[in-house]
Amino acid sequence: MDFTAIIRKGEKQYVALCPEVDIVSQGYTVEESLSNLKEAVELYIEEMGLPQEFKGKEAIIARFAVKENAKAA
C-alpha cells in the first residue's frame, strides 16, 4: 500500500508527516526524515494493524491555496 509523506523544513531538521495514519518523524535531510517516517509507519502497522478505512482504497491528494488574510464565512 502506498502512503503519503508531507515534509517540511523545521528549525534544525526536516519534519515528515504521514496523514493516513497520523505519524510524524524527522531527520537532518529529506531522505533521512522520509526513511525515519517509513520505519515509524511500518512499526505502527506491525503493532496496530492497517486501519480498516484504508484497506484497498486509493488516496486522492490535492493542494489548494487560501489568501493569507482570508476570513471564514
Helices and strands as residue ranges (DSSP letters): E 6-9, E 14-18, E 23-27, H 30-48, G 52-54
